[in-house]
Amino acid sequence: MGLFERYLTLWVALCIAAGTALGVALPGTFNALASAEVAQVNLPVAVLVWLMIIPMLLKIDFGGMRQVKRHWRGIGVTVFVNWAVKPFSMALLGWIFIRHVFAPYLPQDQLDAYIAGLILLAAAPCTAMVFVWSSLCDGDPEFTLGQVALNDLLMMVAFAPIVGLLLGISSIQVPWPTLLLSVLLYILVPVLLAAILRRAVLRKGGAPALARLLRRLGPVSLSALLATLVLLFGFQGRQIINTPLVIAMLAVPILFQVYFNAGLAYWLNRKLGVDHCVAGPSALIGASNFFELAVATAIAVFGVHSGAALATVVGVLVEVPVMLSVVHIVNRSRPWYQAGTR
């Protein structure tokens, strides 16, 4: 992992502190930035989100779809966990913790928004960071590539319906036009642009040219992420000062869902006799989230000041340390896993 990736949690924490302080000190500036909208899309955040998402999508080779048939058991497990378990388990955890356990300590007018943000986070399977987690557990790169490519395609058709269904079940009004616009802006268009750009770069300079481009764009992507966090916490500064424990309370259901879904995917792969080099990344893909998409959608659908935007940002805060702990568990449990597949 590079310096930025390894210490992402530290950078996120610093951005939270800086954004909150700036939001309290310069409320007029952040109100002006928050009002820069077209069709309910905040323009400063939209630009930053594209700078986050496009470089990550450039890593995806949709030719990896050829590996789906070869690794059908591992891919079947991950698809099941990502789309049939994770969003629904998060909705349940949100109901338990946000509406009941922590409800007396949270702003009552934001409870629905917090749950909506958690659902958006869980409904977006991770893409680019999965390659890092997979390499750290000696995962099969062809399986990882095929699974990520498949998830990107599934997101185009499944993200909005699942989010809409779960928001409806949670009695949260679904602004369908805005939700569909978010899918268009932050999934369909970026995926198409990244695929076209990737193909053009490979045609002109081959794999070395693509590797050079990704190295150049990597810091841009993470810098855009950190700038987005400063903006979001600047927008949320006053609310965070008033309820300082809200971040910790929002982190609890996220932690539960990560470990539950990772464990479920890992156990199902073991039961099916899948090789450890496939089960490891399967568990990691099953547990992690495409937090860039979740943040962008939460802002577009519920607004930059919403509890939904704050909940998705908490997902960014816990992503690296929690996923590294899952990598550690997967690596340490390899003998146990292999003993059960013989």
HELIX and SHEET records of a PDB file:
HELIX    1   1 LEU A    3  ARG A    6  1                                   4    
HELIX    2   2 LEU A    8  ALA A   25  1                                  18    
HELIX    3   3 PRO A   27  ALA A   34  1                                   8    
HELIX    4   4 LEU A   43  LEU A   57  1                                  15    
HELIX    5   5 PHE A   62  GLN A   67  5                                   6    
HELIX    6   6 TRP A   72  PHE A   80  1                                   9    
HELIX    7   7 VAL A   81  VAL A   85  3                                   5    
HELIX    8   8 LYS A   86  ILE A   96  1                                  11    
HELIX    9   9 PHE A   97  VAL A  101  3                                   5    
HELIX   10  10 ALA A  103  TYR A  105  5                                   3    
HELIX   11  11 GLN A  108  GLN A  110  5                                   3    
HELIX   12  12 LEU A  111  ALA A  122  1                                  12    
HELIX   13  13 MET A  129  LEU A  136  1                                   8    
HELIX   14  14 PRO A  141  ILE A  169  1                                  29    
HELIX   15  15 TRP A  176  VAL A  183  1                                   8    
HELIX   16  16 LEU A  184  LEU A  188  3                                   5    
HELIX   17  17 VAL A  189  PHE A  235  1                                  47    
HELIX   18  18 GLY A  237  ASN A  242  1                                   6    
HELIX   19  19 VAL A  246  LYS A  271  1                                  26    
HELIX   20  20 HIS A  276  ALA A  287  1                                  12    
HELIX   21  21 PHE A  291  PHE A  302  1                                  12    
HELIX   22  22 GLY A  307  ARG A  332  1                                  26    
HELIX   23  23 ARG A  334  ALA A  339  1                                   6    
SHEET    1   A 2 GLU A  37  VAL A  38  0                                        
SHEET    2   A 2 VAL A  41  ASN A  42 -1                                        
END                                                                             
